[in-house]
């Protein structure tokens, strides 16, 4: 009977076409508004590396002065000092460890037709690439020997490699970076997770891919200042060497454990390390030491802010308003068919059959609204994407959101149709037959 009622529902779309079109449009606009907003929220808050997000952990320790500390408050800049990052790198904890900071450096292309320009990149340790599953198009990460001696080697991003060398393999080529000749050892393939969970402090969380990567030891040897956030809560001496031994926080750090169950062991190590450092006169605040996995880290830094969440709630409020209007339109549509319902009831149709028929009919309306809502959703996302390249990267619909559009539309239509359908079932056959 479902197929028969579905055909009746499709045919009913041609009855009172203006009223039907108004219902479909009302439903489609509500669905498009909610789905487009939910799509942005979905991209911003989704797990960027689900295969290992629970095994990637960020340590947070508080080395600020005790005079400005209030117990229970969060640290303003949850980064590490250079000396702490170096100690944790040498700790041997987890299966991989990486420390990093952002760079902004001049690059002189090997091509004569391109002028020198500023490039944005990172200075991580070599474990960075394996830890975050960074794919390589050509070559590989630098070696342990390169890292130990601070060699002038560079890994290029795919877009930068295409800009400088076209489709050719640039591994082994040399270019001027930071005023020094660097040798290209690898090219990262297309890799630009949104948000950039691996580097959420002091940068554009939804920006473009890195132009280049150089070893942390190399950037330090060339005394490169970081491009990003730095917090110096205590006075330090001038000069780069003084920065490295200061209490300024400017390094971002990650551990990778073999399993999520190793987190407690890593927490114990971190607590013991800070306790040892307190004996040396550091970490006077006695604040708790914390570990965050990827999703907790994104929540800690409020990647999805309250304004974005509020926008999603407002969009669903607008959908509820559209449902109220749809209910009124369905009541008008079904009321003019009272005589038809009376005849069917007189011929033996039960109230359950009438309810099933009209509920399926509202589902057909919802399906039509879903198709139109999908088109409007793509249009809305395109308009949102025109606000900037970073927003455009988030304004795309995946298969999950595609399916949700139809489910939401049909569910909304069925929900809106419950009251009109129930009213249709209450039609008294005798009264309708007498009125004919």
N, C-alpha and C positions, 0 to 999 in steps of 0.2 A: 504493500500500500504506500510505502514511502515514495517509491518512484512515481506512482500515480499522483500523489499529492504534490510532489515536486513539480511535475508537469503543470498541474493546476496553478501552482504558485507562479511559474514562469508566464503562463497565459494571463494571470491576474495583473501582471505588470502593465499589460496593454489597456486595462480598464482604468478609466479616469487617469489618463496619462499625466496630466498636470500634477495631480495630487501625488502620484507615484514618484514622479521626477523630483518633487519637492522633498519627499521623504528620503529618497536616495541621496540627494544633495546635502540635506541637513545632516544625515548620518555620516556621509563622506567627509564633510568639513570637520566634524568633531573628531573622527578617527584620524584624519590627516594631522590635525593640530596636536593631538596627544602622541601619535606615533613618531612624528618628526622630533618632538621634544624628548621623547623617551629614547630615540635613537642616539641623540647626542649624549644623554645620560648614560646609556648602555656602553658607548665607546669610551667615555671618560672613566667609568667605574669598573669596566671589565678586567678580568685577570689577564695581564699582558704576557705571562709566561706560565700557563697552568701546569705544565709538565713538571715544574720544579719550584713553583712560587713559595711553597711551604719550607723549602730547603735553603732558600736564599735569605740571609739574615743580616740586618743592619744593627751594629752596636751603637747605643747612645749612652754617653757618660757626660757628667757635668763637672767641668773644671773651673767654673766661674768663681768669683770672690764670694765669701760667705756673707759680706755685709749687705748685698743686694738680693739675697736668697730668701724666698718664702716657701716653706715645705708644701709640697703638693702641686706647685706650679710647673709648667713644662718649660724646658730649656728653649731659649730664643733661637739659637743656631745649633741644631744637633749634628754638628760635624766634629771632626777630630783634629787635634794638633798633628803636626808632621811627626813629632817624636812618638806619639801614641800610635799613629798609623804604621810607622816603621816597626815598632815593637810587636804590633799585632800581625804584621806580615811575617815576622820571624818566629811567630808563636808555634806554627805547625798545626794550629787548630783547623778542623774541617778538612775537606778534600781540596778546596781552593780558597784563595784569599786575594782580594784586589783592593788597592787604594787608587784614588784618581782625583784630578782636578781639571777644570776647564782651561782652555788656552785660546788666546786671540793673537795670531802671529802673521807677519807679512810673508807672502809667498811670491817667488819670482818664477814664472812658468818657463819651461825649456823652449817653448814656442816663441819665436820673435814677434808674432802677430798679436800676442797677448801681453798687456802691460802687467806690472806687479799689482797685487791686490791683497786685501786682508782676508784671512781664512780663519774659520772657527773649528776648533778640534778639542781633543782631550789628551791628557797624559795619564794613562792607567798603567798597571803592571800587566804582564802577558797573560795571566790567568783570566783577565777580563773577557777575552774572546770566547774561551771555552765555557766560562761560567754563565754567560748570557746567550749561549748558542748563536754566536755571530757567524753568519755564513761567509765563506770566502769565494770570490770569483777567480782570482789569481793569487798564487803564492800562499803565504801563511803568516802567522804572527812572528814577531822577532824571537830569537832564541834566548835561552837563559844566559848564555855568554854575552849576548848583546845587552841584555838588561843589566848584568853585573857590572859591565864597564861603561854603561851609559852611552852606547853607540849611537851615532847619528843615522838612525834608520826610521822609516816612516811607513805606516799602512794608510793607504788612501781610501776614502769613501768612493762608492761607485760613480756618483755624479761628478765628483772632482776628477776622478781618473778619466772619465769620458771627456770632460772639458779640456784636460791637459793633453791626453794621448789618443783620444778617439776610441776606436774599438781594439787598438793594439794592446798587447800585454806589456805593461810598464815595469814589471818586476826586473830589478837590476838597473833601471834608469836612475839618474840623479837630478835633483832639483834643489833650488835654493829656498830654504825655510828658516825663518828666524835669523836670517843673515848668514847661514852656514849651509854647505852642501850636504843633503840627506840622500840616502839610497832607499829606493822603494823596495820593500820586501813583500808586500801583499796588497790586495785590493779587496775590500769588503763588498759583497754583493748587496743588492737592495735590502736594507735593514734599517727600519726607523719605527720602532714600536711606539704606539700612542696609548697612554702617556709615556714619556721617557723615564720610566720608573727607576732606571739605573742611575739617574742623575737629576734628582728632583729639586735640588737646592741651588739657587743662584743662576737658574737658566730658564729657557722657555720650555715648559713641560710638554707642549704640543708642537714644537718647532720642527725644523727640517733635520735631516741626517747630518752627522758629523762630516766635516771636510777631510779630516786627517786624524791619525792617532800616532803619538810618539811615546817611547818608554818614559815612565815617571822619572827614572834616574837620569835620563837625558835632559828632560825639562829642568830638573833641579840643577844639573851640572851647568846648564846655560843660564841659570838664575832667572827663569821665566816666572813672572808674576801670574797668579791665577786670574781667569776671567770668570767672575761669579761672586759668590758671597764670602766674606771674611769677617770674623768677629774677634776683636781684640779687647776683651773686658779688662785686661790689666796692661799696664804700661810695659813697653818693650823698647829695646835699643834699636836704632836705625840700622839698615843693612840687611841683605838677604840671609847671611849666616845667622844673624840674630833672630830672623823670622823662623828659621828652622828649629831653633831651640826655645822659642817663645811659647806662651800659652794661647796664642792665636789659633782659632779653629777655622780651617779652610779645606780640609781633606775629607772626601767622602769614601766610605769603606763598606765592603761587603764580605761576608763569609758564605761559603757553600758547604753544607754538611752532606754526609752520605745518605742520611734519612732524616725525616722530621723528628724522629725520636731522639736525635742527638742534640736537640736544642737545650735540654736541661744541663747536659755536660758542658756545652759551650757557655751557658749562663754562669755555671760554677767557675769556669776558668776566668771569665770576665770579672766576676766579683773578686776572685783572688788576685787578679792583676791590679785592679784598682786599690785593693787593700795594701798591696806591696808599694804602690805609688804613693799612698797616703803616708806611709812610713818615711818617704823621702820629702814630705812636706807639701805634696800636691793634693788636689781634689778635697779641699777643705769643707766643701758644702755637705759632704756625706749624703748626697742625693742618691736615690736608687739607680742602679745600672739596669738598662733595658735592652732587649733584643726585639726587633720587629721583622716579621716576614714581609713579603712584597705587598700583600693586600693591607696589612696592618700599617706598613710604612706609608702607603698612599693615603690611608685614613688619618694617620698622624699628621701629615702635611696638608690635609684637607684639599686634595686634588679636586674632589667634587665639592664645591662650596655651597653654602646655604642658598645663594641666589639661583643656582642651577636646580637644586632640589625644589625650591619654591616654584620655579617655572614649570617643572613637571607636574606639580600638584595643581597649579592653575590651569594647565592644559587639560588635565582630567576633569577639573571642575567645569571647563567649557564643554567637554564631552557629555557630562551629566546634564548640562543645560540643553544640549542638542537632543539628548534622549527624552527629556520632558516634552520638547516640541514634537519629537517623533511619536510619542504616545498619543498626543492630541491628534496628529494626522492619521494615525492608525484607527483611533476611535471614530473619526469621521469617515474613513474608508470602509470600515466594517459595518457602521450603522446603516449605510445605504444598501447593504446586502442582507438586511434582516429578513426580507421575504424569502430570499434564496435559502437562508438557514432554516426558516420555518418549514418550507417544503421538504428539505432533506430530513429534518426531524420527524415530519409526518410520515415519510417513507421508511422510517426505521433506523435512521442514523442516531447513534448514541451521542451524549454530550462529550464523551471521551474522543469519539471520532471527529466531531466538530472541532474540539480543542486541538487535536493533533493536526488536522488539516490547516487551520489558520496559523498555528505556531510554525509549521513548515513554510507557510507562505511568508511569514515575517522573516524567516531564515533566508529565503530567496531575496527578499529586499535587502537584508544584511549583506548577502554575497555580492549583490550589485553595488551596494555602498562600499564594500571592501575593494572592488575593482577600481571604482572612481576614487576612493580614498587613497589607494596606492599611487595612482597617477598624481593626485594632489600632494601626497607626501613627498614624492620625488621632486615636485615643483617647489615645495616648501624648503626641502633640504638644499636645493640649488640656490634659492634665495639666501638661505642662511650662509651657505658657502661663499657667497659673493662678498661677505663681510671681511674676508681675509684668507690667506693661504692656510693658516693654522686651523681656522674653523672649518675650512673646506676639507681638510684631511679627516675631520671627525664626522662630517655630514655625509656619510655614506651608509647605505642599508645592507646588512648581511642577510643570510638566509633565515636566521632566527627572527629578525625583525620583519622580514617579508612574510613569514608564516604568522607572526603575531598580528600583522595588519588584518589578515582575513579572519583569524580567530576572534580578535577584538571586535571587528565589525559584525560578524554573525552573532557573537555573544551579546553585543549591545542591542542588536535588533531583536533578538529573542527576549532579552530582558524588557525592552520597551514594549514588546508585544504581549507580555503576560496579562496585563490588565485588559487591553482591548479584546484579547482572545477569550478571557474569562467572561467578559461582558457579552461576547457573541454567543457563548454557550448558554446564557441565561434567557435567550429568546424563547418565548412560549409559542409553540406551533399553532395552537388553536386561535390565538389572537391574530397572528399573521395571516392565517388562512381566511379568517372572517373579513380582514381588511382588504382582501384581493377582490 
